[in-house]
Amino acid sequence: MIRIAELEDAAAIHAIYAPAVTGSAITFENELPGTEAMRERIRTRLQHYPWLVWDEHGKVLAYAYATRFRERAAYDWIAETSIYVHADARRRGIARRLYTALLDTMCLQGINQAVGVITLPGEVSVALHESMGFSHAGVWRKAGHKLGQWWDVGVWQKELQAPRNPPSPIRPFSTLRDTPLLQTLL
């Protein structure tokens, strides 16, 4: 079942995220943030952007969220996305269904563009993004240093809806979370 993340999910989310931090270059974060820091991330992000989880029988197996792409107001209509799936839950279609709900929710907010930033080669993540309709938009060469080497980062972009001119303000996720329309997407 897809649902909105809760603060109580922080430990499960941290457990899913930890292997990406400690044993890979999937994320450029070098230090584990801890459960309390993860709880704070959930709390602050949910004010403006969706953070969704895949829950099976009370156990969080995956999560996906959107976040601000850049600080300047001109970027308000584009958001960066992230998705992490527990190793035991991969290859079951969870990522595709969770990502679909995330992108649909972003569209409901009025966000026009989604951006996925992927440490290369990142074959699994690239395949997921391209299967979801993202297009390759560029590469940042040697963008991050982790695990003793430099890594390239690819950028994938998807138009969620045609931009309006003038644009309407983005609806903060906190104003949508209890609406019937959002519930139909989850």
C-alpha positions in Angstrom: 0.0 0.0 0.0 1.2 3.5 -0.8 0.7 6.1 1.9 2.2 9.4 3.1 5.3 9.0 5.2 4.9 9.5 9.0 7.5 10.6 11.5 7.3 7.1 13.0 8.7 5.7 9.7 12.1 7.4 10.2 13.8 4.2 11.6 12.6 2.0 8.7 13.5 4.7 6.1 16.9 5.1 7.7 17.5 1.4 7.5 16.6 1.4 3.7 18.9 4.4 3.2 21.9 3.2 5.2 23.4 0.8 2.7 23.3 3.5 0.0 25.3 5.8 2.3 27.8 3.3 3.7 28.4 1.0 0.7 27.7 2.8 -2.5 27.9 6.1 -4.4 24.2 6.1 -5.0 24.1 9.0 -2.7 27.0 11.4 -2.1 26.1 11.6 1.6 29.1 10.2 3.5 27.8 10.0 7.1 24.7 8.2 8.2 22.2 10.9 9.2 20.7 8.9 12.1 17.0 8.3 12.8 16.4 11.7 14.4 17.8 13.5 11.4 15.7 11.4 9.1 12.6 12.2 11.2 13.4 15.9 10.8 13.9 15.5 7.0 10.5 13.9 6.7 8.8 16.6 8.8 10.3 19.5 6.9 9.9 18.0 3.4 6.3 17.1 4.0 5.4 20.8 4.4 6.1 21.5 0.7 6.7 18.2 -1.1 5.4 14.7 -1.1 7.2 11.9 0.7 5.5 8.6 0.1 6.2 5.1 1.4 5.3 1.5 0.3 4.0 -0.2 3.3 3.3 -4.0 3.5 1.6 -5.2 6.6 3.1 -2.4 8.7 6.6 -2.7 7.2 8.1 0.1 5.1 9.8 -1.5 2.0 10.4 1.6 -0.1 10.1 5.4 -0.1 10.1 8.2 -2.6 10.1 11.9 -2.2 10.4 15.2 -4.0 12.5 18.2 -3.0 13.3 21.6 -4.1 15.6 21.6 -7.2 17.2 25.1 -6.6 16.6 27.9 -4.2 15.7 30.7 -6.6 12.0 31.3 -7.1 12.2 30.9 -10.9 12.8 27.1 -10.2 9.6 26.6 -8.2 7.9 24.5 -10.9 10.7 21.9 -11.1 11.5 19.4 -8.3 14.1 16.7 -7.8 13.0 13.2 -7.0 14.5 10.3 -5.1 13.5 6.7 -4.6 14.9 3.9 -2.5 13.7 0.3 -2.2 14.8 -2.2 0.4 17.1 -4.9 -1.1 14.5 -7.6 -0.2 11.7 -5.8 -2.1 13.3 -5.2 -5.5 12.1 -6.5 -8.8 8.5 -6.6 -7.7 7.2 -3.4 -9.4 7.1 -1.4 -6.2 9.4 1.3 -7.5 7.3 1.9 -10.6 4.0 2.1 -8.7 5.5 4.3 -5.9 7.2 6.6 -8.4 4.0 6.9 -10.4 2.1 8.0 -7.3 4.9 10.5 -6.5 4.9 12.1 -10.0 1.1 12.2 -10.1 1.1 14.0 -6.7 3.7 16.5 -7.9 1.5 17.2 -10.9 -1.4 17.9 -8.6 0.7 20.4 -6.8 1.3 22.2 -10.1 4.9 21.1 -10.5 5.8 20.9 -14.2 9.1 19.1 -14.3 10.7 16.2 -12.4 14.4 15.7 -12.3 16.2 12.5 -11.4 19.9 12.9 -10.5 21.8 9.6 -10.9 25.3 8.6 -10.0 26.6 6.8 -13.1 26.7 4.2 -14.4 23.5 3.5 -12.3 22.0 1.1 -14.8 19.0 0.1 -12.6 18.1 3.7 -11.8 18.6 4.8 -15.4 16.3 2.0 -16.6 13.6 2.9 -14.0 13.7 6.6 -15.0 13.6 5.9 -18.7 10.7 3.4 -18.3 8.9 6.2 -16.4 9.3 8.6 -19.4 12.3 10.6 -18.2 14.8 11.7 -20.9 18.5 12.0 -20.5 19.3 15.7 -20.0 23.0 15.8 -19.4 26.0 14.7 -17.4 28.0 16.5 -14.7 31.5 15.1 -15.1 33.4 14.1 -12.0 30.7 15.8 -9.9 31.3 13.9 -6.6 34.1 12.1 -4.8 33.2 9.0 -2.7 34.7 5.6 -2.0 38.1 6.8 -3.2 37.0 7.9 -6.7 35.3 10.6 -8.7 31.8 9.9 -10.1 29.9 11.3 -13.0 26.3 12.2 -12.4 23.6 12.0 -15.0 20.5 14.1 -15.1 17.1 12.8 -16.3 14.1 15.1 -16.8 10.4 14.5 -17.3 7.7 17.0 -18.1 4.8 16.3 -15.9 2.5 18.9 -17.5 2.8 21.8 -19.9 3.8 25.0 -18.1 1.3 27.8 -17.9 2.2 31.4 -18.6 1.8 33.1 -16.2 2.3 30.1 -13.8 0.1 29.4 -10.8 1.8 29.2 -7.5 2.8 25.7 -6.4 0.4 24.1 -3.9 2.4 23.1 -0.8 1.9 19.4 -0.1 0.6 20.1 3.4 -2.5 21.7 1.8 -3.2 18.5 -0.3 -2.4 15.7 2.1 -5.9 15.2 3.4 -7.8 15.9 0.2 -9.9 13.2 -1.5 -8.2 13.8 -4.8 -4.8 12.9 -3.3 -6.2 9.8 -1.7 -7.3 8.6 -5.2 -3.7 8.8 -6.3 -2.3 6.7 -3.4 
